[in-house]
Amino acid sequence: MSQASVHRVVIVGGGFGGLQATQNLRRADVEITLLDRRNFHLFQPLTYQVATGALSPGEIAYPLRAIFKRDRNIRVLMAEVTDVDLDARELRLSSVAGVPAPASIPYDTLIVSGGSRYSYFGHDEWAEFAEEVKSLESALTARSRILSAFEAAEMEPDPQRRESWLTFAVVGGGPTGVEMAGQIAELARDTLSRDFRSVNPRTGRILLIEATDRVLTSFPPSLSARAERSLERLGVTALLGRTVVGVDAEGVSVDDGNGSVERIPTRTVIWAAGVTASPLAAKLAERSGAELDRAGRVTVEADLTLPGHPEVFALGDMVRVRGTDGVPRVLPGVAPAAMQQGRYAAKAVRTRLRGGEAPPFHYRDKGNLATIGRAAAVADIKGLRLSGFIAWITWLVVHLWYLVGFQNRIVVFIRWMFSFATHGRGARLITEADAKRCPEP
Ligand SMILES: Cc1cc2nc3c(=O)[nH]c(=O)nc-3n(C[C@H](O)[C@H](O)[C@H](O)COP(=O)(O)OP(=O)(O)OC[C@H]3O[C@@H](n4cnc5c(N)ncnc54)[C@H](O)[C@@H]3O)c2cc1C
């Protein structure tokens, strides 16, 4: 580590990993720069609720500056990291939203947690028609698309075209896909059921398309079966063993695995299948010679550092970790994994500053949670398998606990209780800026 009087730590990403690293270094004798292209921390596990009008953006996001306003050794910068010079120990930056950014920034220790994004299985052209819900911007676009589809159906005289407006296809049966499908079903069946005059939103078809033979493959099969039953009760049709082979403005094409391709007319497709690491992973790999896997994750050592660069930590969704046996392992792409790694990196920096060496990173699996709808969820916590109301309460408590900002916790709790009692969703807005990003019908 550098002999400079104050050790400079630069942290890239104010998401789950980067935030934990920053928070766990705030009392250390270091000067921290936290860099993110957004000026807020986003609680991604609830973006799907923004996409379905259950919550508003400000309730699941929190300004990074506000989180660290009392920490004089932490500076927050809004900028895009474009490259890294590992020899010069400098990051290259570009400006975001017209905010000027320095061309480069030096570091003694670098911690990178750039996350991941959805991949369209090599068909980036599908992205225009199949919205994902990873960022706040895309969640708002998805919200506009879903709500606009009901509006368009109300105006549509042709029954077939009306049916395609009232068909919603969610691709990917993981937790996000299941949550999205369940929420769209509740929106159609409960919230909007009496809002329209020409169409009955309750007749909407909500399809969940999954390539494997069950939803929630990261859960035990018994919980997948319970989730499928809950989805069915909500009116979601799970199309299992089907692979999406085409998406355009008028529908999706799915292959049933036996060579037959079915065309499903729909105007609203939500993408929740397959992720690829942040491009920062490829940059780090290119500059250091570290391995990249097929999902674009850079392989880091057992102590989360880049091979040959003990001063650079990479963590979260964008990495796979080499075990002490030398075998690279992909950890679950979930917030607890990134948070544990962020805390570990901070502790490793503190240990090194005291002249010590950190032991290898060890992931503690805290279990899996997914919600399906009102009072319906599944949980697999260290072998304890829960479903229904008790799993839903567990899900609620865990999400409120990890949500950043006391005010957000209170507001979200009140919103959820209110929605539970009334079936209402207060943020059902179609705004021009969001709708502009939707393709023209
Ligand atoms: C819709 C959805 C639902 C999810 N639900 C759950 C759930 O219920 N439970 C769960 O545990 N996990 C869930 N996850 C996964 C979880 O959100 C991720 O595993 C977690 O966010 C990973 O943390 P991270 O720090 O690696 O990346 P992120 O939290 O994504 O943070 C990355 C940060 O880096 C910034 N960044 C990226 N590139 C640059 C750049 N070049 N320059 C500057 N800044 C940059 C981004 O703006 C972002 O703030 C969900 C994910 C999604 C998308």
The ligand as an SDF file (V2000), in Angstrom:
LIG
                    3D

 53 58  0  0  0  0  0  0  0  0999 V2000
  -35.2020   -6.5460  -10.3140 C   0  0  0  0  0  0  0  0  0  0  0  0
  -34.2300   -7.1380   -9.3400 C   0  0  0  0  0  0  0  0  0  0  0  0
  -34.6990   -7.7200   -8.1750 C   0  0  0  0  0  0  0  0  0  0  0  0
  -33.8070   -8.2530   -7.2460 C   0  0  0  0  0  0  0  0  0  0  0  0
  -34.2970   -8.8090   -6.1170 N   0  0  0  0  0  0  0  0  0  0  0  0
  -33.4390   -9.2500   -5.1870 C   0  0  0  0  0  0  0  0  0  0  0  0
  -33.9340   -9.7600   -3.9470 C   0  0  0  0  0  0  0  0  0  0  0  0
  -35.1410   -9.8060   -3.7180 O   0  0  0  0  0  0  0  0  0  0  0  0
  -33.0320  -10.1610   -3.0270 N   0  0  0  0  0  0  0  0  0  0  0  0
  -31.7020  -10.1020   -3.2530 C   0  0  0  0  0  0  0  0  0  0  0  0
  -30.9110  -10.4500   -2.3780 O   0  0  0  0  0  0  0  0  0  0  0  0
  -31.1940   -9.6590   -4.4240 N   0  0  0  0  0  0  0  0  0  0  0  0
  -32.0290   -9.2320   -5.3930 C   0  0  0  0  0  0  0  0  0  0  0  0
  -31.5500   -8.7650   -6.5720 N   0  0  0  0  0  0  0  0  0  0  0  0
  -30.1060   -8.8160   -6.8200 C   0  0  0  0  0  0  0  0  0  0  0  0
  -29.3480   -7.6880   -6.1420 C   0  0  0  0  0  0  0  0  0  0  0  0
  -29.9970   -6.4550   -6.4000 O   0  0  0  0  0  0  0  0  0  0  0  0
  -27.9190   -7.6700   -6.6590 C   0  0  0  0  0  0  0  0  0  0  0  0
  -27.3390   -8.9210   -6.4000 O   0  0  0  0  0  0  0  0  0  0  0  0
  -27.1180   -6.5640   -5.9840 C   0  0  0  0  0  0  0  0  0  0  0  0
  -27.6380   -5.3140   -6.3350 O   0  0  0  0  0  0  0  0  0  0  0  0
  -25.6530   -6.6400   -6.3860 C   0  0  0  0  0  0  0  0  0  0  0  0
  -24.9500   -5.6060   -5.7540 O   0  0  0  0  0  0  0  0  0  0  0  0
  -23.7190   -4.9340   -6.4910 P   0  0  0  0  0  0  0  0  0  0  0  0
  -23.0840   -4.0070   -5.5270 O   0  0  0  0  0  0  0  0  0  0  0  0
  -22.8820   -5.9820   -7.1260 O   0  0  0  0  0  0  0  0  0  0  0  0
  -24.3660   -4.1240   -7.6980 O   0  0  0  0  0  0  0  0  0  0  0  0
  -25.4870   -2.9960   -7.6910 P   0  0  0  0  0  0  0  0  0  0  0  0
  -26.2630   -2.9930   -6.4450 O   0  0  0  0  0  0  0  0  0  0  0  0
  -26.1880   -3.1610   -8.9790 O   0  0  0  0  0  0  0  0  0  0  0  0
  -24.6480   -1.6580   -7.7190 O   0  0  0  0  0  0  0  0  0  0  0  0
  -23.8600   -1.2910   -8.8110 C   0  0  0  0  0  0  0  0  0  0  0  0
  -23.6740    0.2120   -8.7740 C   0  0  0  0  0  0  0  0  0  0  0  0
  -22.6040    0.5490   -9.6210 O   0  0  0  0  0  0  0  0  0  0  0  0
  -22.9500    1.6880  -10.3870 C   0  0  0  0  0  0  0  0  0  0  0  0
  -22.1640    1.6010  -11.6260 N   0  0  0  0  0  0  0  0  0  0  0  0
  -22.1380    0.5740  -12.4900 C   0  0  0  0  0  0  0  0  0  0  0  0
  -21.2750    0.8260  -13.4780 N   0  0  0  0  0  0  0  0  0  0  0  0
  -20.7530    2.0380  -13.2340 C   0  0  0  0  0  0  0  0  0  0  0  0
  -19.7920    2.8520  -13.9090 C   0  0  0  0  0  0  0  0  0  0  0  0
  -19.1990    2.4530  -15.0390 N   0  0  0  0  0  0  0  0  0  0  0  0
  -19.4790    4.0470  -13.3740 N   0  0  0  0  0  0  0  0  0  0  0  0
  -20.0700    4.4700  -12.2210 C   0  0  0  0  0  0  0  0  0  0  0  0
  -20.9800    3.7430  -11.5560 N   0  0  0  0  0  0  0  0  0  0  0  0
  -21.3000    2.5400  -12.0490 C   0  0  0  0  0  0  0  0  0  0  0  0
  -24.4410    1.5550  -10.6020 C   0  0  0  0  0  0  0  0  0  0  0  0
  -25.0420    2.8040  -10.8840 O   0  0  0  0  0  0  0  0  0  0  0  0
  -24.8930    0.9640   -9.2750 C   0  0  0  0  0  0  0  0  0  0  0  0
  -25.2430    1.9660   -8.3440 O   0  0  0  0  0  0  0  0  0  0  0  0
  -32.4230   -8.2130   -7.5050 C   0  0  0  0  0  0  0  0  0  0  0  0
  -31.9480   -7.6310   -8.6860 C   0  0  0  0  0  0  0  0  0  0  0  0
  -32.8490   -7.0980   -9.5870 C   0  0  0  0  0  0  0  0  0  0  0  0
  -32.3350   -6.4640  -10.8340 C   0  0  0  0  0  0  0  0  0  0  0  0
  1  2  1  0
  2  3  1  0
  2 52  2  0
  3  4  2  0
  4  5  1  0
  4 50  1  0
  5  6  2  0
  6  7  1  0
  6 13  1  0
  7  8  2  0
  7  9  1  0
  9 10  1  0
 10 11  2  0
 10 12  1  0
 12 13  2  0
 13 14  1  0
 14 15  1  0
 14 50  1  0
 15 16  1  0
 16 17  1  0
 16 18  1  0
 18 19  1  0
 18 20  1  0
 20 21  1  0
 20 22  1  0
 22 23  1  0
 23 24  1  0
 24 25  2  0
 24 26  1  0
 24 27  1  0
 27 28  1  0
 28 29  2  0
 28 30  1  0
 28 31  1  0
 31 32  1  0
 32 33  1  0
 33 34  1  0
 33 48  1  0
 34 35  1  0
 35 36  1  0
 35 46  1  0
 36 37  1  0
 36 45  1  0
 37 38  2  0
 38 39  1  0
 39 40  1  0
 39 45  2  0
 40 41  1  0
 40 42  2  0
 42 43  1  0
 43 44  2  0
 44 45  1  0
 46 47  1  0
 46 48  1  0
 48 49  1  0
 50 51  2  0
 51 52  1  0
 52 53  1  0
M  END
$$$$
